[in-house]
Amino acid sequence: MLTKVSAYSFLDSAQALDVSEQGIYNDFIHIKEIEGLGPVEAAISTTPYGSVDGEAYSGSHVASRNIVITLGLNSDWDTWPIEKLRRLLYRYFMPKQKVRLVFESDDALPDMYIEGYTETVEPALFAKDPEIQVSIICPDPYFYGLTPITATGETPEDEFVTVNYEGSIDTGFLLTINHEATPTPNNLYTHVGDEDNGVFGVSIGVSSTVYFYMNSILGQKFARTVDTSSGVITNRIAQVHPGSVWPTLKPGLNDIYVYSDMGEQTWSVQYVPKFGGL
């Protein structure tokens, strides 16, 4: 279950206000309710058949996430009067302003974050029980683990490393391949699970001064080599084999294979767990 929610402003002038150890109703600001933390509804596209019952699936899409937080204000009428608490919240939540929310829980899942933009801020100025309701639109509807996870391995082809991916949404990763022993390879390969699901290949080599760096995260994909002696970064998209499948991790156990046509290499995979809801 959720135990703590933290808001981080992108304004340097935003003052921090920690929670009390005596419980939420002793906090100057406490959360009364949060909506919009479950999986976001998907829009499923289908196309009718001309003369056959039913429809053909043609795609799906998940829109942005809308998180609505109701915040209660507990003034001490001295250091933190209601007006000062309200102005503090305006430093974190102001329409159009970007904000990061971090969620902590007492279960086995990691701490997660999501970023969005404040849509509305509606204070109850004259209520007996002061509160503020904040609506946040998150263009990326998914939650991400705070700490990247790294797995390492070595070639050859028949060796693999199994990763238990605890996220609930498929995700790409960063792959680094370093030279270990000669000869220099002409081709590098990687895939997750059975190679029948698709293999990513690239026609480049690595050496004691050059390593390969690939990103398979959706919307951020690249393939590069980095020369550590000169600092030169070279785009290698043109050397990616036709028909290559960019590898992704799926929820559960994933066998990661990395290999080459000659020589020996070491490799590392770095990923951030991705979640569809809390």
TORKOL-4160 file (C-alpha; in steps of 0.2 Angstrom, whole numbers, padded with zeros to 4 digits, m for minus):
278
<pt num="1" X="0000" Y="0000" Z="0000"/>
<pt num="2" X="0005" Y="0018" Z="m0003"/>
<pt num="3" X="0014" Y="0025" Z="0012"/>
<pt num="4" X="0021" Y="0042" Z="0006"/>
<pt num="5" X="0019" Y="0054" Z="m0009"/>
<pt num="6" X="0031" Y="0068" Z="m0012"/>
<pt num="7" X="0030" Y="0082" Z="m0024"/>
<pt num="8" X="0045" Y="0090" Z="m0032"/>
<pt num="9" X="0044" Y="0107" Z="m0040"/>
<pt num="10" X="0055" Y="0113" Z="m0055"/>
<pt num="11" X="0056" Y="0130" Z="m0047"/>
<pt num="12" X="0072" Y="0133" Z="m0037"/>
<pt num="13" X="0063" Y="0144" Z="m0025"/>
<pt num="14" X="0051" Y="0131" Z="m0019"/>
<pt num="15" X="0052" Y="0128" Z="0000"/>
<pt num="16" X="0053" Y="0110" Z="0007"/>
<pt num="17" X="0040" Y="0105" Z="0020"/>
<pt num="18" X="0043" Y="0088" Z="0027"/>
<pt num="19" X="0029" Y="0077" Z="0034"/>
<pt num="20" X="0026" Y="0074" Z="0053"/>
<pt num="21" X="0031" Y="0057" Z="0061"/>
<pt num="22" X="0015" Y="0058" Z="0071"/>
<pt num="23" X="0003" Y="0054" Z="0057"/>
<pt num="24" X="m0005" Y="0064" Z="0042"/>
<pt num="25" X="m0017" Y="0074" Z="0053"/>
<pt num="26" X="m0002" Y="0082" Z="0062"/>
<pt num="27" X="0005" Y="0087" Z="0045"/>
<pt num="28" X="0003" Y="0105" Z="0039"/>
<pt num="29" X="m0002" Y="0098" Z="0022"/>
<pt num="30" X="m0009" Y="0081" Z="0021"/>
<pt num="31" X="m0017" Y="0071" Z="0007"/>
<pt num="32" X="m0035" Y="0068" Z="0008"/>
<pt num="33" X="m0038" Y="0059" Z="m0008"/>
<pt num="34" X="m0029" Y="0054" Z="m0024"/>
<pt num="35" X="m0038" Y="0049" Z="m0040"/>
<pt num="36" X="m0030" Y="0043" Z="m0057"/>
<pt num="37" X="m0017" Y="0031" Z="m0051"/>
<pt num="38" X="m0024" Y="0015" Z="m0059"/>
<pt num="39" X="m0021" Y="0009" Z="m0077"/>
<pt num="40" X="m0026" Y="0022" Z="m0090"/>
<pt num="41" X="m0041" Y="0017" Z="m0101"/>
<pt num="42" X="m0035" Y="0011" Z="m0118"/>
<pt num="43" X="m0043" Y="0017" Z="m0135"/>
<pt num="44" X="m0045" Y="0001" Z="m0145"/>
<pt num="45" X="m0046" Y="0003" Z="m0164"/>
<pt num="46" X="m0056" Y="m0009" Z="m0175"/>
<pt num="47" X="m0061" Y="m0010" Z="m0193"/>
<pt num="48" X="m0077" Y="m0018" Z="m0198"/>
<pt num="49" X="m0076" Y="m0033" Z="m0211"/>
<pt num="50" X="m0086" Y="m0031" Z="m0227"/>
<pt num="51" X="m0096" Y="m0046" Z="m0226"/>
<pt num="52" X="m0090" Y="m0056" Z="m0211"/>
<pt num="53" X="m0097" Y="m0054" Z="m0193"/>
<pt num="54" X="m0085" Y="m0045" Z="m0180"/>
<pt num="55" X="m0071" Y="m0033" Z="m0183"/>
<pt num="56" X="m0053" Y="m0033" Z="m0186"/>
<pt num="57" X="m0041" Y="m0026" Z="m0173"/>
<pt num="58" X="m0031" Y="m0012" Z="m0180"/>
<pt num="59" X="m0022" Y="m0004" Z="m0165"/>
<pt num="60" X="m0023" Y="0003" Z="m0148"/>
<pt num="61" X="m0018" Y="0019" Z="m0139"/>
<pt num="62" X="m0016" Y="0024" Z="m0121"/>
<pt num="63" X="m0019" Y="0043" Z="m0118"/>
<pt num="64" X="m0012" Y="0054" Z="m0105"/>
<pt num="65" X="m0015" Y="0052" Z="m0086"/>
<pt num="66" X="m0025" Y="0064" Z="m0076"/>
<pt num="67" X="m0020" Y="0063" Z="m0057"/>
<pt num="68" X="m0032" Y="0073" Z="m0045"/>
<pt num="69" X="m0025" Y="0076" Z="m0028"/>
<pt num="70" X="m0036" Y="0084" Z="m0014"/>
<pt num="71" X="m0024" Y="0092" Z="0000"/>
<pt num="72" X="m0030" Y="0096" Z="0017"/>
<pt num="73" X="m0022" Y="0111" Z="0026"/>
<pt num="74" X="m0018" Y="0111" Z="0045"/>
<pt num="75" X="m0013" Y="0128" Z="0051"/>
<pt num="76" X="m0004" Y="0131" Z="0067"/>
<pt num="77" X="m0010" Y="0149" Z="0066"/>
<pt num="78" X="0008" Y="0155" Z="0070"/>
<pt num="79" X="0022" Y="0149" Z="0059"/>
<pt num="80" X="0011" Y="0141" Z="0046"/>
<pt num="81" X="m0005" Y="0151" Z="0044"/>
<pt num="82" X="m0017" Y="0145" Z="0030"/>
<pt num="83" X="m0012" Y="0159" Z="0018"/>
<pt num="84" X="0006" Y="0154" Z="0019"/>
<pt num="85" X="0002" Y="0135" Z="0017"/>
<pt num="86" X="m0008" Y="0140" Z="0001"/>
<pt num="87" X="0006" Y="0151" Z="m0006"/>
<pt num="88" X="0019" Y="0136" Z="m0003"/>
<pt num="89" X="0008" Y="0124" Z="m0013"/>
<pt num="90" X="0007" Y="0137" Z="m0027"/>
<pt num="91" X="0026" Y="0135" Z="m0028"/>
<pt num="92" X="0023" Y="0117" Z="m0032"/>
<pt num="93" X="0006" Y="0117" Z="m0041"/>
<pt num="94" X="0002" Y="0132" Z="m0053"/>
<pt num="95" X="m0007" Y="0130" Z="m0070"/>
<pt num="96" X="0006" Y="0125" Z="m0084"/>
<pt num="97" X="0020" Y="0122" Z="m0071"/>
<pt num="98" X="0029" Y="0105" Z="m0072"/>
<pt num="99" X="0029" Y="0094" Z="m0057"/>
<pt num="100" X="0036" Y="0077" Z="m0052"/>
<pt num="101" X="0027" Y="0065" Z="m0040"/>
<pt num="102" X="0036" Y="0051" Z="m0031"/>
<pt num="103" X="0027" Y="0037" Z="m0023"/>
<pt num="104" X="0033" Y="0026" Z="m0009"/>
<pt num="105" X="0025" Y="0010" Z="m0004"/>
<pt num="106" X="0027" Y="m0004" Z="0009"/>
<pt num="107" X="0026" Y="m0019" Z="m0003"/>
<pt num="108" X="0040" Y="m0026" Z="m0014"/>
<pt num="109" X="0038" Y="m0014" Z="m0028"/>
<pt num="110" X="0052" Y="0000" Z="m0030"/>
<pt num="111" X="0048" Y="0018" Z="m0027"/>
<pt num="112" X="0041" Y="0026" Z="m0043"/>
<pt num="113" X="0039" Y="0043" Z="m0050"/>
<pt num="114" X="0029" Y="0052" Z="m0064"/>
<pt num="115" X="0030" Y="0069" Z="m0071"/>
<pt num="116" X="0016" Y="0080" Z="m0077"/>
<pt num="117" X="0009" Y="0098" Z="m0079"/>
<pt num="118" X="m0003" Y="0106" Z="m0067"/>
<pt num="119" X="m0020" Y="0109" Z="m0076"/>
<pt num="120" X="m0030" Y="0117" Z="m0062"/>
<pt num="121" X="m0028" Y="0122" Z="m0044"/>
<pt num="122" X="m0044" Y="0125" Z="m0034"/>
<pt num="123" X="m0043" Y="0131" Z="m0016"/>
<pt num="124" X="m0058" Y="0131" Z="m0005"/>
<pt num="125" X="m0054" Y="0148" Z="0002"/>
<pt num="126" X="m0069" Y="0150" Z="0014"/>
<pt num="127" X="m0072" Y="0132" Z="0019"/>
<pt num="128" X="m0072" Y="0127" Z="0038"/>
<pt num="129" X="m0060" Y="0113" Z="0033"/>
<pt num="130" X="m0048" Y="0121" Z="0021"/>
<pt num="131" X="m0042" Y="0111" Z="0006"/>
<pt num="132" X="m0035" Y="0113" Z="m0011"/>
<pt num="133" X="m0039" Y="0101" Z="m0026"/>
<pt num="134" X="m0025" Y="0100" Z="m0039"/>
<pt num="135" X="m0027" Y="0092" Z="m0056"/>
<pt num="136" X="m0011" Y="0086" Z="m0065"/>
<pt num="137" X="m0010" Y="0080" Z="m0083"/>
<pt num="138" X="0004" Y="0068" Z="m0087"/>
<pt num="139" X="0007" Y="0066" Z="m0105"/>
<pt num="140" X="0017" Y="0050" Z="m0102"/>
<pt num="141" X="0004" Y="0040" Z="m0092"/>
<pt num="142" X="0017" Y="0027" Z="m0085"/>
<pt num="143" X="0026" Y="0027" Z="m0068"/>
<pt num="144" X="0045" Y="0023" Z="m0068"/>
<pt num="145" X="0056" Y="0016" Z="m0055"/>
<pt num="146" X="0068" Y="0029" Z="m0047"/>
<pt num="147" X="0083" Y="0018" Z="m0048"/>
<pt num="148" X="0090" Y="0011" Z="m0064"/>
<pt num="149" X="0094" Y="m0008" Z="m0064"/>
<pt num="150" X="0109" Y="m0015" Z="m0072"/>
<pt num="151" X="0113" Y="m0033" Z="m0078"/>
<pt num="152" X="0130" Y="m0039" Z="m0085"/>
<pt num="153" X="0136" Y="m0053" Z="m0095"/>
<pt num="154" X="0149" Y="m0060" Z="m0108"/>
<pt num="155" X="0148" Y="m0067" Z="m0125"/>
<pt num="156" X="0148" Y="m0080" Z="m0133"/>
<pt num="157" X="0131" Y="m0084" Z="m0141"/>
<pt num="158" X="0126" Y="m0099" Z="m0130"/>
<pt num="159" X="0127" Y="m0089" Z="m0114"/>
<pt num="160" X="0113" Y="m0078" Z="m0108"/>
<pt num="161" X="0108" Y="m0068" Z="m0092"/>
<pt num="162" X="0090" Y="m0070" Z="m0085"/>
<pt num="163" X="0082" Y="m0054" Z="m0079"/>
<pt num="164" X="0067" Y="m0054" Z="m0068"/>
<pt num="165" X="0058" Y="m0038" Z="m0075"/>
<pt num="166" X="0046" Y="m0032" Z="m0061"/>
<pt num="167" X="0037" Y="m0019" Z="m0072"/>
<pt num="168" X="0020" Y="m0021" Z="m0079"/>
<pt num="169" X="0023" Y="m0012" Z="m0096"/>
<pt num="170" X="0036" Y="m0018" Z="m0109"/>
<pt num="171" X="0052" Y="m0007" Z="m0109"/>
<pt num="172" X="0068" Y="m0005" Z="m0119"/>
<pt num="173" X="0085" Y="m0003" Z="m0112"/>
<pt num="174" X="0102" Y="0004" Z="m0114"/>
<pt num="175" X="0115" Y="m0009" Z="m0120"/>
<pt num="176" X="0134" Y="m0006" Z="m0119"/>
<pt num="177" X="0146" Y="m0019" Z="m0127"/>
<pt num="178" X="0165" Y="m0018" Z="m0123"/>
<pt num="179" X="0180" Y="m0026" Z="m0131"/>
<pt num="180" X="0187" Y="m0041" Z="m0120"/>
<pt num="181" X="0198" Y="m0051" Z="m0132"/>
<pt num="182" X="0203" Y="m0051" Z="m0150"/>
<pt num="183" X="0199" Y="m0053" Z="m0164"/>
<pt num="184" X="0189" Y="m0038" Z="m0168"/>
<pt num="185" X="0171" Y="m0043" Z="m0173"/>
<pt num="186" X="0162" Y="m0037" Z="m0189"/>
<pt num="187" X="0144" Y="m0040" Z="m0182"/>
<pt num="188" X="0136" Y="m0038" Z="m0165"/>
<pt num="189" X="0119" Y="m0046" Z="m0161"/>
<pt num="190" X="0107" Y="m0046" Z="m0146"/>
<pt num="191" X="0089" Y="m0052" Z="m0143"/>
<pt num="192" X="0078" Y="m0056" Z="m0128"/>
<pt num="193" X="0070" Y="m0073" Z="m0127"/>
<pt num="194" X="0070" Y="m0085" Z="m0142"/>
<pt num="195" X="0078" Y="m0078" Z="m0158"/>
<pt num="196" X="0062" Y="m0082" Z="m0167"/>
<pt num="197" X="0055" Y="m0067" Z="m0159"/>
<pt num="198" X="0068" Y="m0056" Z="m0168"/>
<pt num="199" X="0086" Y="m0052" Z="m0167"/>
<pt num="200" X="0095" Y="m0035" Z="m0167"/>
<pt num="201" X="0111" Y="m0034" Z="m0177"/>
<pt num="202" X="0123" Y="m0021" Z="m0182"/>
<pt num="203" X="0139" Y="m0021" Z="m0193"/>
<pt num="204" X="0152" Y="m0013" Z="m0182"/>
<pt num="205" X="0166" Y="m0019" Z="m0171"/>
<pt num="206" X="0173" Y="m0014" Z="m0154"/>
<pt num="207" X="0191" Y="m0013" Z="m0148"/>
<pt num="208" X="0201" Y="m0008" Z="m0133"/>
<pt num="209" X="0196" Y="0011" Z="m0137"/>
<pt num="210" X="0179" Y="0009" Z="m0145"/>
<pt num="211" X="0163" Y="0003" Z="m0137"/>
<pt num="212" X="0145" Y="0001" Z="m0144"/>
<pt num="213" X="0131" Y="0009" Z="m0136"/>
<pt num="214" X="0112" Y="0006" Z="m0140"/>
<pt num="215" X="0096" Y="0013" Z="m0134"/>
<pt num="216" X="0080" Y="0003" Z="m0138"/>
<pt num="217" X="0068" Y="0014" Z="m0127"/>
<pt num="218" X="0053" Y="0019" Z="m0138"/>
<pt num="219" X="0055" Y="0037" Z="m0144"/>
<pt num="220" X="0074" Y="0037" Z="m0139"/>
<pt num="221" X="0081" Y="0024" Z="m0150"/>
<pt num="222" X="0099" Y="0025" Z="m0156"/>
<pt num="223" X="0115" Y="0015" Z="m0161"/>
<pt num="224" X="0132" Y="0023" Z="m0158"/>
<pt num="225" X="0150" Y="0019" Z="m0155"/>
<pt num="226" X="0160" Y="0029" Z="m0143"/>
<pt num="227" X="0179" Y="0032" Z="m0145"/>
<pt num="228" X="0186" Y="0033" Z="m0128"/>
<pt num="229" X="0203" Y="0040" Z="m0134"/>
<pt num="230" X="0196" Y="0055" Z="m0144"/>
<pt num="231" X="0178" Y="0056" Z="m0136"/>
<pt num="232" X="0170" Y="0055" Z="m0154"/>
<pt num="233" X="0153" Y="0048" Z="m0154"/>
<pt num="234" X="0147" Y="0040" Z="m0171"/>
<pt num="235" X="0130" Y="0037" Z="m0176"/>
<pt num="236" X="0128" Y="0019" Z="m0182"/>
<pt num="237" X="0110" Y="0018" Z="m0187"/>
<pt num="238" X="0115" Y="0015" Z="m0205"/>
<pt num="239" X="0124" Y="m0001" Z="m0200"/>
<pt num="240" X="0109" Y="m0008" Z="m0191"/>
<pt num="241" X="0104" Y="m0024" Z="m0201"/>
<pt num="242" X="0088" Y="m0023" Z="m0211"/>
<pt num="243" X="0074" Y="m0032" Z="m0202"/>
<pt num="244" X="0082" Y="m0030" Z="m0185"/>
<pt num="245" X="0070" Y="m0030" Z="m0170"/>
<pt num="246" X="0074" Y="m0018" Z="m0156"/>
<pt num="247" X="0074" Y="m0028" Z="m0140"/>
<pt num="248" X="0062" Y="m0025" Z="m0126"/>
<pt num="249" X="0059" Y="m0033" Z="m0108"/>
<pt num="250" X="0042" Y="m0040" Z="m0104"/>
<pt num="251" X="0035" Y="m0042" Z="m0087"/>
<pt num="252" X="0042" Y="m0058" Z="m0079"/>
<pt num="253" X="0058" Y="m0068" Z="m0083"/>
<pt num="254" X="0068" Y="m0062" Z="m0099"/>
<pt num="255" X="0083" Y="m0071" Z="m0106"/>
<pt num="256" X="0095" Y="m0058" Z="m0113"/>
<pt num="257" X="0107" Y="m0064" Z="m0127"/>
<pt num="258" X="0122" Y="m0054" Z="m0133"/>
<pt num="259" X="0135" Y="m0061" Z="m0145"/>
<pt num="260" X="0146" Y="m0057" Z="m0160"/>
<pt num="261" X="0154" Y="m0066" Z="m0175"/>
<pt num="262" X="0171" Y="m0067" Z="m0167"/>
<pt num="263" X="0182" Y="m0061" Z="m0152"/>
<pt num="264" X="0175" Y="m0059" Z="m0134"/>
<pt num="265" X="0165" Y="m0045" Z="m0127"/>
<pt num="266" X="0158" Y="m0040" Z="m0111"/>
<pt num="267" X="0141" Y="m0031" Z="m0110"/>
<pt num="268" X="0129" Y="m0022" Z="m0098"/>
<pt num="269" X="0111" Y="m0019" Z="m0099"/>
<pt num="270" X="0103" Y="m0004" Z="m0090"/>
<pt num="271" X="0084" Y="m0002" Z="m0088"/>
<pt num="272" X="0071" Y="0007" Z="m0078"/>
<pt num="273" X="0055" Y="m0003" Z="m0073"/>
<pt num="274" X="0039" Y="0004" Z="m0081"/>
<pt num="275" X="0022" Y="0002" Z="m0073"/>
<pt num="276" X="0005" Y="0005" Z="m0080"/>
<pt num="277" X="m0003" Y="0009" Z="m0063"/>
<pt num="278" X="0000" Y="0008" Z="m0044"/>
